[in-house]
Amino acid sequence: MRAADIDAVVAAEQDIYDFPWTRGNFTDSLAAGYSAWCLTENGRLVGYAVMMLALDEAHLLNLSVLPEARRRGHASGLLRHLFAVARGRGATRMLLEVRPSNESGRGLYAHFGFTTIGERRGYYQAHDGRESALVMALDL
Ligand SMILES: CC(C)(COP(=O)(O)OP(=O)(O)OC[C@H]1O[C@@H](n2cnc3c(N)ncnc32)[C@H](O)[C@@H]1OP(=O)(O)O)[C@@H](O)C(=O)NCCC(=O)NCCS
């Protein structure tokens, strides 16, 4: 993901999420040197991911596939790429947060063998207040 990709990423993010990341979240991620990737098909954005690497841990901060491109293995491809990048940078574990109500996200992470290791209460904004996050982890 480069600065030139941010317009398309922000537009997709706003389509996908009720509480989307802001443009600033993406530009800050690039400025901080996070591992950020766009997946394109015939030149069009179909997915993107942002991961923070710190010592031996990789923290998956955003993984999204556009609605019309889902269930075709794009998230799986992005995740496998992130695993390779993380391992290459010395990470031995990947962590992420997911909403308990997010069936596609939970389905994807279960498919890859992530297990729930904890819960962060009130982590996410929700329409009726706050929603907890499940913390999931996978040994790399
Ligand atoms: C979650 C998401 C990234 C999955 O993207 P995708 O490209 O459709 O995923 P894949 O095609 O690689 O799916 C791989 C596996 O994940 C699981 N999975 C994917 N979508 C699922 C769903 N809606 N329900 C249950 N399991 C699902 C399945 O096991 C699937 O394998 P299968 O298709 O052979 O059954 C996508 O639905 C998305 O962007 N959702 C909104 C954003 C989001 O919630 N991101 C995760 C936030 S933590």
Ligand as a Chemical Component Dictionary entry (heavy atoms), coordinates in Angstrom:
data_LIG
# 
_chem_comp.id                   LIG 
_chem_comp.type                 NON-POLYMER 
_chem_comp.pdbx_formal_charge   0 
_chem_comp.three_letter_code    LIG 
# 
loop_
_chem_comp_atom.comp_id 
_chem_comp_atom.atom_id 
_chem_comp_atom.alt_atom_id 
_chem_comp_atom.type_symbol 
_chem_comp_atom.charge 
_chem_comp_atom.model_Cartn_x 
_chem_comp_atom.model_Cartn_y 
_chem_comp_atom.model_Cartn_z 
_chem_comp_atom.pdbx_ordinal 
LIG C1  C1  C 0 -13.506 -11.711 6.438  1  
LIG C2  C2  C 0 -13.140 -11.438 4.981  2  
LIG C3  C3  C 0 -11.819 -10.666 4.949  3  
LIG C4  C4  C 0 -12.987 -12.780 4.247  4  
LIG O1  O1  O 0 -12.545 -12.502 2.906  5  
LIG P1  P1  P 0 -12.705 -13.589 1.719  6  
LIG O2  O2  O 0 -11.782 -13.185 0.615  7  
LIG O3  O3  O 0 -14.138 -13.742 1.377  8  
LIG O4  O4  O 0 -12.188 -14.924 2.433  9  
LIG P2  P2  P 0 -11.693 -16.271 1.706  10 
LIG O5  O5  O 0 -12.411 -16.438 0.383  11 
LIG O6  O6  O 0 -10.215 -16.294 1.677  12 
LIG O7  O7  O 0 -12.262 -17.356 2.750  13 
LIG C5  C5  C 0 -11.427 -18.345 3.350  14 
LIG C6  C6  C 0 -12.233 -19.110 4.383  15 
LIG O8  O8  O 0 -12.652 -18.242 5.445  16 
LIG C7  C7  C 0 -13.937 -18.662 5.924  17 
LIG N1  N1  N 0 -14.944 -17.643 5.626  18 
LIG C8  C8  C 0 -14.850 -16.603 4.747  19 
LIG N2  N2  N 0 -15.988 -15.891 4.742  20 
LIG C9  C9  C 0 -16.822 -16.487 5.611  21 
LIG C10 C10 C 0 -18.161 -16.213 6.035  22 
LIG N3  N3  N 0 -18.876 -15.188 5.514  23 
LIG N4  N4  N 0 -18.710 -17.043 6.958  24 
LIG C11 C11 C 0 -18.022 -18.068 7.481  25 
LIG N5  N5  N 0 -16.742 -18.385 7.105  26 
LIG C12 C12 C 0 -16.165 -17.609 6.184  27 
LIG C13 C13 C 0 -14.273 -19.933 5.169  28 
LIG O9  O9  O 0 -13.727 -21.042 5.901  29 
LIG C14 C14 C 0 -13.500 -19.718 3.871  30 
LIG O10 O10 O 0 -13.224 -20.914 3.188  31 
LIG P3  P3  P 0 -14.304 -21.478 2.102  32 
LIG O11 O11 O 0 -14.694 -20.328 1.215  33 
LIG O12 O12 O 0 -13.550 -22.551 1.407  34 
LIG O13 O13 O 0 -15.470 -21.960 2.918  35 
LIG C15 C15 C 0 -14.264 -10.640 4.254  36 
LIG O14 O14 O 0 -15.504 -11.288 4.457  37 
LIG C16 C16 C 0 -14.370 -9.211  4.733  38 
LIG O15 O15 O 0 -13.665 -8.329  4.244  39 
LIG N6  N6  N 0 -15.278 -8.955  5.704  40 
LIG C17 C17 C 0 -15.481 -7.598  6.212  41 
LIG C18 C18 C 0 -14.239 -7.087  6.880  42 
LIG C19 C19 C 0 -13.855 -7.944  8.046  43 
LIG O16 O16 O 0 -14.691 -8.350  8.815  44 
LIG N7  N7  N 0 -12.551 -8.206  8.158  45 
LIG C20 C20 C 0 -12.025 -8.961  9.279  46 
LIG C21 C21 C 0 -11.999 -8.029  10.429 47 
LIG S1  S1  S 0 -11.188 -8.688  11.822 48 
# 
loop_
_chem_comp_bond.comp_id 
_chem_comp_bond.atom_id_1 
_chem_comp_bond.atom_id_2 
_chem_comp_bond.value_order 
_chem_comp_bond.pdbx_ordinal 
LIG C1  C2  SING 1  
LIG C2  C3  SING 2  
LIG C2  C4  SING 3  
LIG C2  C15 SING 4  
LIG C4  O1  SING 5  
LIG O1  P1  SING 6  
LIG P1  O2  DOUB 7  
LIG P1  O3  SING 8  
LIG P1  O4  SING 9  
LIG O4  P2  SING 10 
LIG P2  O5  DOUB 11 
LIG P2  O6  SING 12 
LIG P2  O7  SING 13 
LIG O7  C5  SING 14 
LIG C5  C6  SING 15 
LIG C6  O8  SING 16 
LIG C6  C14 SING 17 
LIG O8  C7  SING 18 
LIG C7  N1  SING 19 
LIG C7  C13 SING 20 
LIG N1  C8  SING 21 
LIG N1  C12 SING 22 
LIG C8  N2  DOUB 23 
LIG N2  C9  SING 24 
LIG C9  C10 SING 25 
LIG C9  C12 DOUB 26 
LIG C10 N3  SING 27 
LIG C10 N4  DOUB 28 
LIG N4  C11 SING 29 
LIG C11 N5  DOUB 30 
LIG N5  C12 SING 31 
LIG C13 O9  SING 32 
LIG C13 C14 SING 33 
LIG C14 O10 SING 34 
LIG O10 P3  SING 35 
LIG P3  O11 DOUB 36 
LIG P3  O12 SING 37 
LIG P3  O13 SING 38 
LIG C15 O14 SING 39 
LIG C15 C16 SING 40 
LIG C16 O15 DOUB 41 
LIG C16 N6  SING 42 
LIG N6  C17 SING 43 
LIG C17 C18 SING 44 
LIG C18 C19 SING 45 
LIG C19 O16 DOUB 46 
LIG C19 N7  SING 47 
LIG N7  C20 SING 48 
LIG C20 C21 SING 49 
LIG C21 S1  SING 50 
# 
